[in-house]
Amino acid sequence: EDCIQNVMAAILAGGHVLLEDVPGVGKTEMALAFSRAMNLKQNRIQFTPDVLPADITGFSMYQKATGQFVYQPGAVMCNFLLADEINRTSPKTQAALLEVMEEGNVTVDGITRSVPDPFIVIATQNPVGSYGTQRLPESQMDRFMICTSMGYPDRKAEVQLLKDRHRKDPIEQVQTVIHEQDLLNIRADVEKVFIHDAVYDYIVRLAAATRNHPLIELGISPRGTLALCKMSKALAFLNEREYVLPQEVKQALPVVALHRLRLNAKARVSNQSSEDILEEIISSVVAPSPGKKTSKSL
């Protein structure tokens, strides 16, 4: 449930999602369920070593009848792009997504074209070190608003999974609940969620703590700070509030920050994980007290 809520919040916040987990836990199924529930035009591309950048962005093809080059759309010309096993393709192909994920445009042969709005990328990747994987560069990772994992189900959930699949594929039962314009309207409402100056300051202090921590070599970028702010707004919206509390910031920080952090050699030697360090940062950075602020703000 936490994973589903975080993915939903990222979509409402206008961000992209990276699902990192071992094969077979349902990453692709969840992404397909979201696309069906939102009734968006979707494309799916299975990333393999032979996928080319033109497969992503499109290319121009010469037409003899007209004597002109005509643009052939790539996989990104949709509302919902499922990039399956993104870290199994070459770095050059991975880089083809940089512009479109940040700016919503693709440039082919010097001509810039906009992708449909809304545009959402949900990418899946296998853990780093798995056979046939290529590590995503920091610039690519930073384009994803959140990175989360589903993990293995507990015994009760896995038994229910077996029973559900015995009858028919539950993905076929997913019904459309919102359409394209509905999503755009909800995003506009999320942007209006109020953040008090004390909470803004709290967000910035958390980001600064990641940059100054003695075990972290690379902390949260300003893009990451913006992502934390947007995710906090979306979580507050899902909690049916028009303002952000520090608890939403704490909830959003792990999924926003973990894939952006790079630990130094001292952390690796001492067997410190990014999760442990983030927990330490959350406990050490003092959150603003709701009781000392106005009811409108906190």
Secondary structure, DSSP 8 states (H G I E B T S, - for coil): -HHHHHHHHHHHTT--EEEE--TTSSHHHHHHHHHHHHT--EEEEE--TT--HHHHHEEEEEETTTTEEEEEE-TTSSSEEEEETGGGS-HHHHHTTHHHHHHSEEEETTEEEE--SS-EEEEEE--TTSTT-----HHHHTTSSEEE------HHHHHHHHHHHHH--GGGG------HHHHHHHHHHHHT-B--HHHHHHHHHHHHHHHH-TTEEE---HHHHHHHHHHHHHHHHHTT-SB--HHHHHHHHHHHHGGG-EE-HHHHHTT--HHHHHHHHHHHS----GGGS-TTT-
